[in-house]
């Protein structure tokens, strides 16, 4: 049972429909979520006990099994998009918050409204390379060399992944 | 192992409860409610990002003003380089795109036990309250700066009507006139702002009233922000127009005689602009969170921005007691960290334990040149403080390229906050 759930969760996370953070804010959905790739099935969050620890896993179940719950779930006022797995550890939202702080200059989701370059849709490797170049001074800048030095390699990777997944 | 539908639902519900998920949302019962007071860079950003990250949370955003007038870029209005319309933003997108319940009303009382915010015309229950009340002025710290004097001696440190009035005073002054700008001891809203103001008023005088002059009375012992760059602007662009006097706190004003006094001298001027000392806005006092040792600013923790005085009340922006510059950019960043924390807490999860926020602040020094300061702050759990990270600093010079970025910065942060 545990193994099956973990496998399904992996499948869900690997699904291309779930790879866009604009369409897929990293939040807990209100209820069961239907998936195009698994017609007739929905994903629901369940708590499972592994080695004495309660952790949250996603589980695929037939849609009719939770139809009542789904019907009772109010429709979100703004576009909800596809679901994300709930954060597994307290630092899980660190990436989305630092990426959001970039948005003050570069626009929400990295979609720029002016002369400051947009970050939306930048290839991940390119983003990482530019941040390193700002850090070591090999790419001249007015301000980015001052910001870039504050972030760890891991944080740069997280930001890169988030912006790479946005459709500009 | 087979699982009956009923059994599955039972297991699922128990599992959810054990994992700390709010079952009320799943059952279609009452949604979690967040009330935010103050729809500036802090409050409006928090409202937008809460709705982006969890549309199941109901967000009510209360402000007494129907529109937002930006303090950043408002000094350009004083110089005649921008209009008030250019820097005025609406809350329309917050309502229509993000489903924020925007209420234009004045808050009259906050009951932190019953978790209720009262306004002139309504009452709003909350699970979590975010206050982004900005600043109030302490006119009582300057002798003679009473309600009547405030009609003639302006602060223009909250953008809007005061900005236009000060522009009119400067514009209608005779050529050969004297303008005095007084600024308070740090901390105050927008550290480089008073120096930018002096640059831009001087820029206008140079163009339109070249025989006039501006004297800056700075209560601080030295230029507080971007010192070498402002000094360079004054020495190279405005040496005939600007005189800077440190250690010169305005202690008294006489609006009849148009005199600004320091401990050392009385200055008679044609236009007097005194920015008074400040404290966290009145709304913070209503909630009982203006609790630092002087009763001036609001202590909070840097992971959630929850007040140290009252549970479930968060405080962001200029009102916070911190080592942050009191800037719109910081307020916008705090809005995001706080939004994330509130979303996570209301969903029974832990917020980001080591938040990072940044500040990027541009100042115009002329119609085509600007400068900036940039700092990133990272939470240090061992010291329980936000630490400025290595790398931060100021522009290498007055820059035409940065004037373009300064404009783009404003468009960027306005859109990130309100669109």
Interface residues (C-beta under 8 A of the other chain):
Chain A: X1 X25 X26 X27 X28 X30 X31 X44 X45 X46 X47 X48 X54 X56 X61 X65 X66 X69 X72 X73 X74 X76 X77 X78 X80 X86 X87 X90 X91 X93 X94 X96 X97 X98 X100 X101 X103 X104 X105 X106 X107 X108 X112 X113 X114 X115 X116 X142 X143 X145 X146 X147 X148 X149 X150 X151 X155
Chain B: X1 X5 X8 X9 X11 X12 X14 X15 X16 X18 X19 X21 X25 X26 X27 X28 X31 X48 X49 X51 X52 X53 X54 X55 X56 X97 X98 X99 X329 X332 X333 X336 X337 X340 X343 X344 X347 X349 X350 X351 X352 X353 X354 X355 X356 X357 X358 X360 X372 X374 X375 X376 X378 X389 X390 X391 X392 X393 X395 X399 X401 X402 X404 X405 X407 X408 X409 X411 X412 X413 X415 X416 X419
